Amino acid sequence: MEGGQGCLVGLKSVSKSKYKENHPKTYKCCKLSHRGGNLERFIIGRQFLVVLVIFLINMMGESIPGSNPLSLPRWVASVFLDNSLAIILTTIMVGQLPAQVTSSTSMLDFISNYAMLATIYTALFIELSGVLHSVYLVQMAFNRLSKKTYDVKEPVTSSPRTALRAVAYWVRVVFSLVVLSLAFAVTIKALLLGKSGMWAGVGPIVSIVVFFVLLSLAGVMEGMQIAAFALMNMPDEQLMKESPMAHANCQLIFEGKSLQSFLIGRQIFVASLMFIAARVATIRLDENDANIFGVSDSLQSFLDTGLLGAVILTIFGSLIWRIVASSYPVQFMANPFMLVIIRACFALEATGVCSASWLIAIAIKSVFRLKPDHVYLGDDIGVGEDEETQAKANETENEPKRRALFASQRSLKDSVILSSKELSTDNMGFENIDAMVEKLESSVMRSGRMSAVLTTEDIEGLMEELGGEKVEDDESIQEGWYYVM
């Protein structure tokens, strides 16, 4: 689920004829998910699946209070076992980051299996069930509010087109509202009774406040990525004019290699918040405790699964914030609190706590023999039918840039550099100064670099290339470094 979403989104613009024969399973996955609005529906259902899996992992991997199977120091056992830090790090380093790293370069091989196809069908069924349809009401509201200012492509497209579909659509919306209301009622009741996964000693009111703070933080982390990428292509001048704070936050994210650090730190942050929220929202009744709202034992067993908590976390801890961020990206990123979160993401990544994910990703590629996409698609991966015309129009313009880049990389080792000192032309073997300049210009163009550094040994190579002889006592060439001016 973690890597599959990126693969489906990344392959949407690739012509399916490029991989239909050599990756039939990938073709089936993409054909299904790219049909109509299925990709958006898959993302909605997939988000619920991710949250639900986190709830289940939290329930199944929770340690017995006071247990210490490895005879660790008490404080170590308390941090890693009693507070679920071990299961959180294991899920991130084994189940999330390696999949994202691997799928980013091997999209075709990564989803070439029936497990991914089954995941797509499951996610589409969850969206079709209507459990999450209440989020569409929020989308409609923000569409109307934001349409006057922004022209943003919304992440969800479920507009009914016939009377029958309209009835089914609104029935599912009402059903989702009922489920969401029930989920909030049960969760808050458990928090008030002290029958949740909240730590001992935390009062009911504080528990409710902490729960909503966790939902808000998780939602901000989800929406921040959407807003940042929505503003990535906005001109700096325009963004600076609309909001200096939003401009500063975006510059901090996209500067140098900061984006990679931000995404990794954000993933650690989001996963940790979801695990903590899952723990808080899980109902825990003792053997002699009465059921929540006096329901039957069978219904209480259903409530204990954490399904209702997953609904709350999916809608209020993820989807709604994504809609807000996509509708108002500037205002979302203009919050000064975003600067604190971005720095926190950098700090989490800098600790290296999840660096083992890279080794696991390498092992996954080796064991399953995942190959990079360019092995199958080549440098020209192709585009979808709706983009072929534009690609052909840009082909001529982009080709010189590709050639220049190739020439620059090929001639990196023998780049021609000019000294800040004036080189004497008397000893270079040219009768015509224009011939020397032409030769020099050709060399510089071939190198593709207009700025570099070299020593006096490299100048000898420059002399030979220009057809001249080595100058032993030229005062204009002194030992040291020579820079292009």
N, C-alpha and C positions, 0 to 999 in steps of 0.2 A: 504493500500500500504506500509506503514512503517513497520508494523509487519509481513505482509504476506511474504515479501521477505526473512526475516530471517527464517520463518517457512519452506518455500520451500527448502531453502538451507540446513537447519538443518535436514530435513526429507529425504534428498536425499540418505543418507547412511543407512536408516532404511528400513528393509524389509517390503514391502507393505502388505504382508500377515498378519502382526501383527495388522493392523488397518483397513483392508478392510471391515470387517463385522460391527464393532462397530462405524466406522466413514466413511460412504460411500461418503459423500461430500468431506472430506479430501482426500480420495482415488482418486476421480475424479480429484481434483486439482493437486495432485502430479503426477498422471499418465499422465496428459496432459503436465505439465511443465517439467517433467523429460524425456520426449520422445525426443531422438536425441539431438539437440542443442537448444531446446525450452527454457531451463532455462536461457541460456545466452541471447537469444532473448527477453525473458520476462524482464530481468534486464535492457536491453537497452530501451524497450518501457516503462517500469515502471518509469524509470528516467525522461523521457519526461512528463509522466503523473504527477509526483510529482511537477515538475517545473511549468507545466501548471496550476495545482491547486493553487499553490502559487500565480501565476499571477492573477487568478480569485479571490482568497481571498483578494488580495491587492486591486483590483478594486472594489469589492463589499463591503469590510469593511472599505474603506477609509472614513475618516470623512470629513464633510463640513468645509472648511477653516473658522477658527474663532469660531467654535461651541464649546459649553461648557454645555452639557446637565445636568451635576451634579453640576453645579455652583462651580467647583473646582477653586483653585487659578490659575491664568493665566499661570504661569510657569509649573504647573502640567499638565494642559490641552495641553500646547504646546508640552511637552515631550511625553505624552502618546497618544494624539489624532493627533495633527498636524504632528508628526514624525512617526506615525504608530507603536509606541512601544507597545501599548495595543494589537493590532491585532497580532503582532509578538509573544508576550509572550503567548497569548491565543492559537495560533496555536501550539506552541512548547509544552505547558503544557497539552493541551487537545488532540491535534491531532497527536502528534509524540511520545514524550517520554513515555506516558502511554502504548501506543500500543507496543512499543519496549520492555518495561519491562514485560508486560503481556505475549507477544508471546514468550519470551525467555524461559519460563518454561511451557507454555501450548500451544505448537505448534499444537497438534492435534485438540483441541477444538477451537483454535483461527481461523483457516481457514476452519472450518466445517460449511460453509455457501455458498449459491449460489452467494453472493456478491463478494466473493473472486474468484470464478470461472469466473464470468463476468469480473472482473479486469484482470485476466490472459488473457482471450480472447481479451480484449481491448488492452492490452500491446502488445500482439503478432501481432494484426492487425496494430498497429502503426509501429512496426518494419517492418512488411511486406510491408507497404505503400512506404517505401524507403525514408521517410523524413530525417532519420538520417543515411542513408547509406554512406554519405561522411566520416563518422568517420572510416569506414573500410579502406579507403585509407591511413589514418594515421596509422592504425594498420598494414597494409601490409608493410609500410615503416619501422616501428620500429621492425617488425618481422625480416626483413632482416638485420637490423643493429644490433639487439641484439642476433641473433641466434649464432653468433660466440663466444659469451661470456656467455650468460645465456640460460638456458633451462626452460623457463617460460611458463606455460599454460595460453594462452591468454583468456580474458574474452568474446571474441566474436568469433563465428565460423559460417561463412556464405559463405564458399567456394562453388562456383557453380560446379556441377558434370556432367552436360550435356550441349550440345551446346545451347539448348533453355533456360535453366536456366542461362547460362552464359550471353546470350543476355539480359534477364530480369534483371539479377543482375546489369550489367553495365548501363542499362537504368535507373534503380533506383539510382545508384551512381550519374549519370549526373543530374537527377532530384533533388537529394539532394543538389548538388553543386549549382544549379540554385536557389533553395529555400534559401540556406544559403547566397548566394550573395545578393539576394533581401532583406533578413532580415537585413544584415549589411547596405545596401544602405539606406533603409528606416529609420533604427534606427539612423544612423549617421546624416542623413539629418534632422531628428527631433531634434537631439541634437544641430546641427548648427543653426537651426531656433529658438531654445529656446522653442520648442513645445513638450517637454518631461516632465517627472515627476521630473526633477532635481529641487533642491531648488532654490528659487528666489535669484538673485544676483550672481549666478555662471555663468561665461562666457562660450561660446561654446567650446573653446579649452580645458578648464579645465574640462568641462562636459565629453568630450570624454576621457580624461585621467583618470578621476575618474571611468568611466564606465569600461574601460579595466583593471584598477587596481582591481575593484570589481570582475570581471571575473577571474582574476589571483588568487586572494585570495581564492575565492570559489573553484577553481580548485586545488590549493595547499592543501586545507583542504580535498578534496575528495581523492586526490592521496596519501596523507600522510598516511592515514589509510591502503590503499592497500600496500604501500611500507613497512610499519612497520610490518604488518602481514606476508609479504613475507620474511622478515628477521628474523622472530621470531624463526625459527628452525635452523638458521645458527649458527654454533659453534662460541662462543665468540672470540676464538683466531683468526679464519679466518676473522670475521667481523672487529676485532680490527686491524688486519694487513692491510685489504683493506682500511678502513677508520675509524680512531679514532673518528671523529665527528659523523659519522653515528652510531657507537657503543655507544657513549655517549647518543645520542638522543633516541635510542632504549632502553637503560638501564633506562632512565628517564621515558619512557612510561610504561614499563613492571615491574617496581620495585614495590613490595608490592601491594597495592590497587590503584596504580596510573592509571592502565589501565581503571578502571571504571570511575574515575574522568576525564580522558582524553576523553573517548568516550562521556560522557554526555556534557562536555564543548565543544567538537567539534561539537556535534549536535546543540547546541545553537548557536555556531559561524556560522555554515553553513547555518542554517535556517535564521538567521539575515541577512547574506550577500545576500542570494537569495531574500529576501523581498526587501532589498535596491536596488539590481540590477533590480528587477522587477519594482520597482517604477521609476527608472531612465529610463528604456527601454520602459515604457508605453507612448504612443503618446497621447497628450492632445491638441486638437485644440479648439480654441474659436469659437463662433457661426459664425463669419464673416471671419474666416481664410480660406485661400485657401487650398485645399487638397494637401497632399504630392505628389510631381511629377505630380500634375494635374490629378490624377486618378479620376474615377467616385465616386459618393457618396456611392454606394454599396460596391465598393472595399475599399474605405476609412473606411467604417464601419467594414470590415473584418480586416483591419490593426489595428484598434483601439482595437481589442480583445486581443492583446498582444501575439498572436500565434507565430509571427515571432520572437519576443523577447524571447519566451520560447525555440525556436529552437537554438538561439545563446547561451543562458545560458546552455542548455543541452549539446551541443557539445563542446563549448569553455570554459564553466565553470564547466564541470564535466567529460565527457567521454574521451576526449583527454588526460586530465591529469591522468586519471586512466590508460590509455594505457602506457603513459610515465613512470608512477610509477611502473607498473608491468614489464616493459622491463628493466628499470634501477633502481631497488630499492635502491641499495647502493648509487649511485650518488644522487638520489632524497633525501635520508635522510642525506646525507653529507653536505647539505646546512646549514650554521650557522643560517640562518633565521628560520629554523625549530625549533630551541631551543626557539626562541621568541614566536612562535605560540603555542608550547606545553605548555609553561608557561602561555600563555594567556588562553588556555583551562582550565588549573588547576584553574586559578583565577576566571574564569566565573563559574565553578562548585562550588568553595568554597563560592561564594556569597550566595548560596542557593536560588537564585531567582526563580528557577524552581523546588524546592523541593516538591511543591504541587503535582507534577506528581506522586509521590509514593503513596499518598493518593488516587488519582484518579485511579491509577492502581489497588489498593486494592478494591476500590468500583466496578470497572469493573469486577474483578474476582468474587466478591460476587453477583452482580446483574445477570450476565450471567452464573454463576455457572461453571466457567472455572476450570478444575482440572489439576493438574500437569501431565505431560506425563507418569511418572512412575506408576501412578495409572492404566493406561491402558496397558502399555508395560512391567511393572515390572523393575527389575534392569537390566535384560538382554534384551535390547531393540531390539536386532537383527540388522543385517546389510544387505546390498544389496547382490545380488547373486555374484557380482564380488569380494566381499571382504570376503565371507564366508570361503574360504579356508585359507586365512591368519589369520582370527579370530580363527579358530580351531587350527592352528599351535601355536598361542600365548596363547591359553587358559591355558595350563599347566603352562606356565611361569608366567602368571598374577595372577593365583589363589592364590598362597602363599602370594602375596602382598595384595590382597583383604582380606584374612583371618587375616593377621597381622594388617591391618588397623582396621578391626572389633574388634579384640582383644584389640587393643590399646584404642579404644573408649569405649569399654565395661568396661575396668578395669581402666578407668581414675581416678575414685574416690579412688581406693584402691591401687594406684601405690606404689611400693616398692622402697625406696630411701636409699642410703648409705650415711653415714656421712663422712665428711673429716677427722674426728677423728677416731682412730682405736677402734672399738668396742671390748670389752673383750669377749672372747669365753668361759671363765671358767664357767659363770653362765647361759649359753644358753641351757643346758640340752642335749648336744650332746657328746657322748663318742668319736666319730670319727669326726675329723675336715672336712673330705671329705664329710660326710653326711650333715654337715651344709652348706658347699659350694654348694653342689648339690641342696639343698633346696632353698638357696638364689638365685642361678642362675635360677632355675625354676620360682621363683617369679618375677625376673627382666625380664625374657623373656615374661612372661605373661603380665606384665604391658606395654611392648612396649615402654618404655621411658628410655632413658639413661641419662637424665639430669632433675633435679627438685629440689624443696626446701621443707623442712618440719621443724616443731618445735619439741621440746622434747616430746610433747604429742603424736605425730605421731610415735616416736620411740618405744613407748610402744606397739603400734599395730604391729610394726615390730618384737618385741621380741615375742609376742604371736604367730605370724605366724610362727616363727622359732622354736616354741616349748619351749622357755625358760621362765624365770620368770622375773618379773619386777625388775630392778636394781635400788635401792633407792639411793645408795651413790657411784655409779661408777664415779670416777673422770674424766673418759674419756668422760662422757656425761655431758655437761654443758648446762645451760639454754641459749637459743638463737637459731640461724638458722644453719642448717647443709646442706652443699652443696655436690653434687656429684662431685668428682674430676676426 
